Amino acid sequence: MLFTTSCLHNTEYDVMTKQNWQSIMAHKMKFIQGEIHWGIIGAGNVCEKKSGPAFHKVRHSHLAAVMRRNEEKAKDYAFRHNVPKYYSNAEDLIYDREINAIYIATPPSFHEEFTLAALKAGKPVYVEKPVALNAASCKRMIDASVKYNLPVTVAHYRRGLPLFNTVKELLNEDRIGKVLFVTIRTFQTPVNDLVANADENWRVVPELSGGGIFHDLAPHQLDLMYWYFGPPIKIQGFSANQGGNYNAPDLTMLGISFDQNIYLNGMWSFAIHQSADTERCEIIGEKGKLAFSFFRSPLLEVYTDDGLNKLEFPFPEHIQQPMIEKTVAFFRGEGDNPCSLEDALVSIQMMDSTL
């Protein structure tokens, strides 16, 4: 059980320098000319529907090869998804001359290793979240991206979904007035699909995931908070193992202050009774509030003096496709980075504070 307090303004990779860093990188970056031929390292469950098929459907994008340690599973995935090549060794895929971009969808413990290897081979990277086990690892990935002048995008793909873009638009329009505070509540029972259906239950093995289920879900949630409100000024983090169902925290609490006197209170519990099961965020302003789910529902509730307005934004069939479209455009030098390593570092620092 740990309690930590930290200030995020005085880090080596201070977010205040982000604009200058991106400007320098934009001038030096090696972009892809022509079509992007993807290779996936770690073609597991997340690649079945959320991401994998989208690489075939995005313009100027093609899924050329997949890799899993289990060769039979790699072969099966390739056959079912019409992928020409499959590998059981990551290095073989990385150095395949036909492949010019790498998608890393392994457990987080391998993200740094494979990102550095891909960059060294001259290939840009789209990497799953959480971007790394900790901030120190993410910083090494940033150093490698700078060293090799190659783009890296992090799969904080909820930035690409209409629901969360609408939240950002409403906040920018002052629809609920000055934001006062935010609450996040994510409560799940010990038995859930994330644990039951995962290979080797890696999400609850800290050496593989960085922590527990919090480290799988919170990156999306905290990244959106950073996207909405800017870098945190101070954070207070706390974690504990209440249920004893596995060797990782199942309770996490975060208190975060942002600029403009905006405060966040977050609680994540994965050891509760089913009667307490919930997943909800509320952004409270002087003139109303916004309420939504990060994962479960496509509804956005807008409360103002005019009453309640419910807006529905159905999720796409392949939920990462909008982000992959932006990533393809970025890798081809035709758009901005939809989520940089610098961006992902911020949410990792928030998560580090709990451990």
LOSEDREN-335028 format. One record per atom (N, C-alpha, C, CB): x, y, z. Coordinates in steps of 0.05 Angstrom, whole numbers, plus 5000, padded with zeros to 4 digits. Atoms other than C-alpha are relative to their C-alpha. Glycine has a CB too. Layout:
BEGIN
XYZ/...
This chain:
BEGIN
501749765000/500050005000/501850255000/498150005025/498349775003/503150654977/498450254997/501949964977/501249735004/501551394978/502250184990/498750115026/498049835011/505351874935/498850274991/501449874976/500849745010/505052614917/502250094982/499550205024/497949905018/508552914858/499050244984/500849774980/500549775017/509053534815/501249934973/501350265011/499150095026/509553414740/501250234983/497649894986/499049785016/512154094718/503050004996/499250265012/497149985001/519553964729/501349734992/501150095027/498950255010/520853324690/501950064977/497849814991/498049975022/526453214640/498650064974/501849754998/501549965025/521253184585/497550175006/499249734988/502149824991/517053764611/498150054976/501050275011/501949965022/510653824570/500050284989/497249925009/499949725010/511854574565/501950024976/500950185023/498249995023/517354414515/499049844976/502849895008/501150185020/512853964474/499850134972/497349905008/500349875025/511454474420/502750034985/498750285004/497349985012/518854604408/501049734991/502050135020/499150275007/520353864408/498749904975/499449805023/501450095023/514953714357/500850164975/497050035004/499149845023/517254294313/502749904989/500350295008/497450115008/524354024312/499749734986/501949975024/500450275012/522053314298/498750024973/498349845019/501449985025/517453544242/502050074977/497950225001/498149925021/523453834204/501949764993/501750245009/498150225004/527753204212/498749734994/501749975024/501350265000/522552654211/500249864973/497150035008/500050165025/523252094160/497349874997/502249775002/502750105005/516351974132/500149794978/498250234992/500350215020/513951404087/499050114974/498249775010/501049925027/513251534013/498449764988/502450084981/501650225011/507651123983/498349855020/501749814985/501850164984/503550564013/501549905026/499049764984/498950104975/504550334085/499349705002/498850155024/500350294997/505649584093/500649925029/501949854980/499850044971/504449404166/500849715007/497450065013/499550254987/507348844207/499050025029/502949924999/501050004972/503848674274/501749825016/497049935001/498750174980/507948424332/498049965024/502750135010/502050054978/503148084381/497249994990/500350205022/502750015012/497047904339/498149845017/500149894971/501750144981/492747714398/497150114999/501150035028/502949934999/485647884421/499450284991/499049965029/500649725007/486148634412/500050044970/502050195013/499849975029/487848524338/497849864985/502749894991/502150155013/481848074324/498050194987/498649825019/502149825011/476848644315/500650295005/497349945013/499649724993/479049284350/501950144981/501150025028/497949865015/485149424307/500749854974/502550035016/498950145023/487648874259/498650044974/500049725006/501349975026/482348894204/500050284989/497149915003/500049725009/482649654202/502450064982/499950195023/497649945016/489649634172/499549944971/502449845011/500750065027/486649324110/498050214988/498749734998/502249835010/480949834106/500750294998/497749975020/499149735002/484750484114/501450054974/501850085024/498749935026/486950834050/503050025004/498850274990/497150005000/494350754034/501249825021/501150295004/499250184978/494850194086/499549714992/498650085026/500350295006/495849444080/501449845022/501349944972/498950184980/497048904132/501549784986/497849895019/498350185016/502948504104/500949755016/502450144991/499050224985/505048054162/499250035029/503149974998/500650004971/503447844234/502049825014/497149915005/498150164984/507647544289/498749935027/502750145004/500550094973/506047134351/502149795007/497149885003/498050214992/510746694392/499049724993/500550025030/501250255007/505946124380/499550004970/497349955016/500149995029/506945974306/497349914989/502149824988/502650105009/500345594299/497950225002/499149755015/501849774996/496546194327/500550224980/500150105029/499349805020/500246664281/499049924972/503150044998/500950105026/498646224221/496950024999/500949714996/502949994999/491346184243/499050284995/498949885026/500849725003/490746934249/500450094971/501650195019/499549925028/493947044181/498049884981/502949924992/501950135018/489346544148/497250135002/499849705006/502749894996/482946834179/499850294991/499249975029/500149725006/484847554165/501350074973/501350165022/498949955027/487747474095/502650165001/497950154983/497349884997/494847664116/502049824986/500750055030/498250175017/500247424067/502149855016/501450174980/497750124986/505747274118/499549985030/502650164995/500150024970/506447034190/502749915010/497849815009/497450074988/512346964237/499549925029/501950254999/500050064971/513846684306/502350155014/500249705005/497849854990/519947134315/499750294993/502749884990/500449725006/519347884322/502150124982/499850155027/497849895015/526148034293/499749944970/502749895010/500550085028/524347654229/498050194987/499149714998/502049825011/518248084220/501150284997/497550015018/498949735001/521848734236/501850044976/501550065026/498149975022/527148604183/499049894974/502649855008/501250065025/522348374130/500050254982/497049895004/499649765017/523948844072/497450124990/501949944977/502649895010/516748904050/498650175020/498249764992/501349854979/514549174117/501450265005/499949835026/498849744995/515649914128/498850155024/499750184976/501049894975/511650044192/499149775019/497650194994/500550214981/510649644256/497850095020/502649945016/502049974979/504549584302/500749815022/497149954989/499250174978/506449324371/497549975019/502450135016/502450054984/500548994407/500549785020/497749924981/499250194979/504248574459/499350115027/503049944998/500149884973/503648644534/502150225003/500449785022/498349764998/506949304557/502949945006/498950175021/497250064993/513248964583/501849984976/500249755017/498550035024/515448864511/500050244982/499049764984/500349775017/513649544483/502650144994/498050195012/497449855004/520349884494/501949834983/501350065028/498150175015/524449294468/499350004970/499949725011/500750035028/520549224404/499950274986/497349864997/499949735011/519849974393/502850084992/498850215019/497249935006/527350074398/501149844977/501749965025/499050175021/528649484352/498850094973/499249715005/501349915024/523649744300/501350264990/497050035003/498849745008/526550444301/502849964990/500050195025/497350065009/533550174295/500049894972/501449815019/500350115027/531149804233/498950204980/498249755001/500949795018/528650464204/497050004995/501449974974/502850025004/521250334214/498350145022/499149704998/501749874980/516050784248/498249815014/498350224986/501450184982/511850504303/497350115010/501749935025/502649954987/504550494325/499949805023/497649974980/499750174976/504750224397/497650025018/502650085015/502350014983/499250004443/500550155026/499249715005/499849884973/497650314510/499749785021/497850225003/498249784992/500050354563/502649984984/500649995030/497849995019/505950574522/502549845011/500850294995/497750134988/510950264571/499449925029/502650184999/500550084972/511649974641/500150245018/502149805008/499749764983/513650654669/501150234984/501949935024/499249755014/515751364652/502949984990/499750245018/497250035008/523151184650/500349854973/501749865021/500050165025/521850674595/498950174977/498349755003/501149825021/517551174556/502150214991/497550145010/497949805007/523251684559/502149884982/501350125026/498050135018/528051184528/498849974972/500849735012/501350025027/523051084472/500050274986/497149895003/499949735011/522751834462/502850054989/499350225021/497249965009/530351854458/500649864974/502049915022/499550165024/530351304406/498650134976/499149725003/501549875022/525051664364/501550244990/497250085009/498449765007/529352294365/502649914986/500750175025/497550095011/535751904351/499749914971/501149775017/500450115026/532951554290/498250174982/498949725002/501749825016/528452134267/497649864988/501650134978/502350155010/522551664261/497650055017/500749704999/502549954985/515251764280/499149775017/497950094981/501350204983/511951394337/497350115009/501849925025/502649924991/504551424352/499049805021/498050034976/501050174978/501251144415/496949964996/500650125028/502850075006/494450794409/498050095022/499849704997/502149884983/490451254454/497750074981/501050265016/501849975023/485051144402/497350135007/499549734988/502549864993/479251444441/500150294992/499449975029/499749735011/481952114417/498750024972/502950084999/501150005027/479351904349/497049964998/501349804983/502950075000/472151744370/498350255003/499449805022/501749764999/466452244359/499050075027/497649954982/501049944974/463852184430/502050185015/499449755016/498049864984/470352424462/500950264986/502449825005/499549755014/471552944407/497850205006/500249954970/502249824993/464653224423/500350115028/497349864997/499449904973/466453274496/501950234999/501049785019/498049795003/472553674477/498850254988/502449904983/501349775013/468454124432/498250155019/498449914975/501849874981/463254264486/501550145021/498149795012/498349864980/468654434536/501250254989/502249815010/498849765013/471954904487/497950224995/501349924973/502249805005/465155234474/498950105026/497849874984/501049914974/464055334549/497149925004/500350305004/502950084998/457454944544/499149965029/499649754984/500850034972/457654784618/501450205018/500849715010/498649794985/461455414639/502749915009/498350085023/497450074990/467955404676/499949735014/501050225020/499950274987/469854694695/501150035028/501849814983/499250004972/470454594770/501549745008/497650045018/498750254993/472053864779/498949774983/499649945030/500750245016/471753174748/500149765019/502049964976/500050264985/469952494778/500149774980/497549985018/499850245016/471851824749/499549775020/502849974985/500550234984/468951184778/500049754982/497350025015/499850255015/470950504750/500149775020/502549994981/500250224981/468549914792/499249754985/497950075022/500650265012/468649194769/500349785020/501949954976/499750244983/467848514802/502749864994/497749814996/497450145005/474048064809/499949824975/500749845024/500350175024/471347614753/499050174977/498249755006/500849845023/471147994687/501549904975/500550305005/498950105025/472747884614/503050084996/498450114977/497249925004/479348274617/501949795012/500550285012/498250204987/482247754664/499449724989/499650015030/500750275007/478447134644/500849924972/497049965003/499550065028/479647194569/502850074990/498050134983/497449915008/486847434570/502049775001/501050235018/497950205000/492746994551/501750045025/501750014975/498350004976/496346824616/499250215021/502950044992/500949794981/492247354652/502150225004/499349885027/497849824998/497847844636/499350275012/501350054973/500949734990/493748454657/500350025031/497250054992/499749994971/494448254730/502749895009/497849845014/497250074993/501848084727/501750254997/501149774981/498649745002/505648734744/502549994983/500850095028/497550015017/512048494709/499350024971/501549745006/500949995028/508048464644/498450254994/498449754993/501949785006/502849014651/500850275013/497349925010/499349764985/506049514699/498550035026/499550244983/501649994976/500749404752/497849794999/498850285004/502350175003/493749114751/498250104978/498449985026/501949935021/487449234711/499950314997/497249895006/499849705002/488149984727/501950084978/500950125027/498049935020/494249994682/499149934972/502649865006/501250055026/490049714625/497950204992/498949724999/502349825006/484050184630/500750295003/497749935018/499549724993/486650824661/501650164979/501650015026/498749845020/491351014604/498150154981/501849834983/502049865017/485351174560/498750235015/497849804990/501449804985/481851554615/501750245007/498949875026/498249784992/487751954639/501150154976/502349895016/499149865024/490052114569/497950204991/500649804977/502149815007/483252424554/499950245019/497349865000/499949774981/483752844617/502250194993/500449895029/497849835009/490453104594/499350144974/502649834996/500849895026/487653214524/498050235005/498749784983/502149794995/481853624554/501150235016/497749875015/499449804980/485254004610/503050085001/499249915027/497249944999/492754014596/501549845021/500450305005/498450164981/498453754639/499250045029/502950074997/500649984972/497153604712/502150185014/500049725014/498149844983/500254074763/501049845023/498650265009/499250184978/500153604822/498249755000/499750155028/501650244997/497852894834/500649865026/500649804976/499750174977/496652454894/498949734993/498550135025/500850275008/496351714883/500249805023/501749904977/500250214978/494551114926/499249744987/498050095022/500850265010/494050374911/500149795022/501749924976/500050214980/492549744950/498849754987/498350085024/501250255009/490649014941/498049925022/502249774996/502050064980/484048914978/498949714997/497750194997/501350265004/481348274947/501949765002/498749994974/498150224999/487747854945/499549794978/499949885026/500650195021/485447534880/502449964982/497650094984/497650035016/492147644846/502150195012/499550084970/497749864988/498947954861/500350284986/502649844998/499949735012/497348664836/497950175014/499549994969/502049834988/493449264862/497349964987/500850304999/502750005011/485949224854/498450255009/498549755008/501249754993/484449904885/502050224995/499150005030/498349775005/487250564860/498350255003/501249994971/501349744997/485551274879/501950224991/499150055030/498449785010/487951914846/498750265005/500649964970/500949724998/487352644862/501850174983/499950105029/498449845019/489753114807/499050284998/499949864972/500749725005/489853864799/501150084974/501150185023/499349895026/490054194731/500050315002/498149904978/500149715002/490854914710/497150105002/501350104974/502649884998/484955394720/498349885024/498449964974/501350114976/483355074788/498049784993/498550225014/501650245007/480554434757/501249775016/500049954969/499150234983/480853824802/498649754991/499450065030/501050275007/479953084788/500249825024/501549894976/500050214980/477952544836/499349744986/498050065024/500550265014/478651834809/500349775019/501949984977/499850254984/477451154840/499549774981/497950015023/500250255015/478450474808/500149775020/502449984979/500050244983/476449834844/499249764983/498150045024/500650245015/476549134816/499649765019/502349944981/500650214980/474448754878/497450055014/502349995021/502549924987/467348994890/497849794993/499150284990/502450165006/460548644892/498750104975/498050015024/501249925025/456748654827/497950225002/498749764987/502049784996/451549124857/501350274998/498749975027/498649745001/456849674857/501350054973/502150025022/498749985026/459149554785/499250264985/499349764983/500649745014/459750224748/502550094985/499150225019/497749885016/464050594697/498950264989/501049814977/501249745006/462551344692/501950225006/497350035016/498549754996/465852014685/498050235000/502250044978/501649765000/462652674704/501850245001/498050005025/498649755001/465453354686/498150225009/501350064972/501849824987/462253874731/500950294994/499849955030/499449725005/461954604709/498150195015/499850064971/501749804986/458855244737/497250014988/501350274998/502649975013/453055194687/498949734992/500350174976/501150265008/452054444680/502149785003/499050004972/498050224999/455653774672/499749834975/499649835025/499950215021/457653254621/500549735014/502350064979/499750264988/456952524638/500249794978/497749935019/499650205021/459351924597/501649765012/501550124976/498450244994/462551234599/502350004980/498349744998/497750025018/469451124571/499849754982/502649995016/499850265013/468250404551/497349874994/501649825017/502450175001/461150154559/497750114983/499049965028/502349885013/456250644528/500750214980/498150115021/499549785020/456051094466/498550265006/499349904973/501749774993/451651604503/501750225014/497749915018/498949764987/453852304523/497650155012/501750184981/502249854987/449252644574/501050295005/499249865027/499349724997/449353404572/497950135017/500250154972/501849884981/446153744632/500550305001/500349885029/499949714998/444754504628/497450105011/500650124972/502549884990/439354994650/497749924982/500350305001/502150095019/435454744589/499149725005/500950034972/500750284994/435154044619/502149814990/497449944987/498250215008/438253394598/499849944970/499549745016/499950075028/440353264526/501849754997/501150244982/498450255004/442652554508/500949984971/498449755009/498950035027/447252484448/501249724998/502150224995/498950275004/448951804420/502050004977/497749814994/497850025019/455451654383/500849714998/502450185008/499350295002/455650914361/503049974994/498349874979/497250055005/462650634363/500449864973/501249835023/499650135025/465650414297/500549705003/502450124985/499650294999/466149664280/502849945010/499549884972/497250034991/473749704288/500750265015/501949944976/500049764984/474450194345/502650164996/499749935029/497549855004/481650384328/500250124972/502449815005/499749915027/480250534255/500450304996/497649914984/499549715003/479651294262/502850085008/498050155017/497349934991/486251314300/502049894980/500549885028/498150125019/489650854250/500050184974/499149714993/500149825023/487251324194/501850245004/497150094994/498349764993/490551914229/502949925001/499150125027/497250094998/496851504242/501249954972/500149745017/499150035027/497451304169/500650274987/497949844983/499549745012/496752024148/502550135012/497650195006/497749904987/502052224199/502649874990/499849975030/497650155009/506951684178/500750074971/499649705002/499549925028/506151924106/500650304998/497649934983/499449715000/507552654127/497750174991/502350054982/502449865009/500352864113/498350105022/498449834981/501649914977/497953034183/501750015025/497649825004/498649984975/499853154255/499949735014/498750215018/500050254984/501552604305/497550005018/502649995017/502450014983/494852404337/500549955029/498149804989/499250034972/498352194401/502949925001/498249785014/497150045000/505752264411/501049865025/501550274997/498850114975/510451924460/500050205022/502849904994/500049794980/510852594495/497250015013/500650274987/502750004989/503252574503/499749765019/497949994978/500450244984/503351864529/501650005026/500849754984/498449974975/508852034579/498450125023/502550164994/501649874979/503952474616/498249815015/498350234988/501850194987/498951924630/501649795015/498149864980/498250194985/504651444649/501050125026/502349914982/499149874976/507151944699/497850015021/501050284995/502350014981/500251984730/499749735012/497450084986/500350274990/499951234735/502349925018/499949814976/497750064983/506951184764/499650105028/502650134988/500449884974/504751624821/498449825019/498550264998/501650184983/500151064846/501749775010/497649904985/498450234993/505850564852/502650085014/500649844975/
